[in-house]
Amino acid sequence: MNTALTAFQDLAALRHQKGISLHQIGEITKICIRYLEAIEGGQFSKLPGGFYNVSYIRQYARAIEASEEELLECYLRSASIS
């Protein structure tokens, strides 16, 4: 399995562990739920692209107190493979 995808699935598990809903993250970040679901699923083609992808991943990570740097590294690695 793609390690970037696994990292983002782990992100969803971490969110669940902390008892944070996607709706709560959406309210905090103002990112729509479908984009948050795409981030958790590692489905980056469903995001708007470019700067927005990086920004959304950073905001999501902050909202659940995950490592922004690690998630961005996984995202950028997967983007270069695609």
C-alpha positions in Angstrom: 0.0 0.0 0.0 1.1 3.5 -0.7 2.8 4.9 2.4 1.3 8.4 1.8 -2.2 6.9 1.7 -1.5 5.0 4.9 -0.3 8.2 6.6 -3.5 9.9 5.7 -5.6 7.0 6.9 -3.7 7.1 10.1 -4.7 10.8 10.3 -8.3 9.8 10.2 -7.7 7.3 13.0 -6.0 10.0 15.1 -8.9 12.3 14.5 -11.3 9.6 15.7 -9.1 8.8 18.7 -9.2 12.5 19.7 -13.0 12.6 19.3 -13.0 15.3 16.6 -15.6 15.1 13.8 -15.1 16.2 10.2 -17.8 18.8 10.9 -15.8 20.3 13.7 -12.7 20.5 11.5 -14.8 22.1 8.8 -16.0 24.7 11.2 -12.5 25.5 12.5 -10.8 25.5 9.1 -13.7 26.6 6.8 -12.8 23.7 4.5 -15.7 21.8 3.1 -16.3 18.2 4.2 -15.7 16.7 0.8 -12.2 18.1 0.8 -11.5 16.8 4.3 -12.8 13.4 3.3 -10.5 13.5 0.3 -7.5 14.3 2.5 -8.2 11.4 4.8 -8.6 9.1 1.9 -5.4 10.3 0.2 -7.5 11.2 -2.8 -5.7 14.4 -3.7 -7.1 14.6 -7.2 -10.4 15.6 -5.6 -8.8 18.7 -4.0 -8.6 22.0 -5.8 -4.9 21.7 -6.5 -1.7 23.6 -6.0 -1.4 26.0 -3.0 -4.9 25.0 -1.8 -3.8 21.3 -1.3 -0.9 22.3 0.9 -2.9 24.9 2.8 -5.8 22.4 3.5 -3.4 19.7 4.6 -1.6 22.1 7.0 -4.9 23.4 8.4 -6.2 19.9 8.9 -3.0 18.8 10.7 -3.2 21.9 13.0 -6.9 21.2 13.8 -6.0 17.7 15.2 -2.5 18.6 16.4 -0.7 16.3 14.0 2.7 17.0 12.4 2.2 19.4 9.4 5.7 18.6 8.2 5.2 14.9 8.1 1.9 15.1 6.3 3.2 17.5 3.7 6.2 15.3 3.1 3.9 12.4 2.5 1.7 14.4 0.3 4.6 15.8 -1.8 6.1 12.4 -2.1 2.8 11.0 -3.4 2.3 13.9 -5.8 5.7 13.3 -7.3 4.9 9.6 -7.8 1.6 10.3 -9.5 
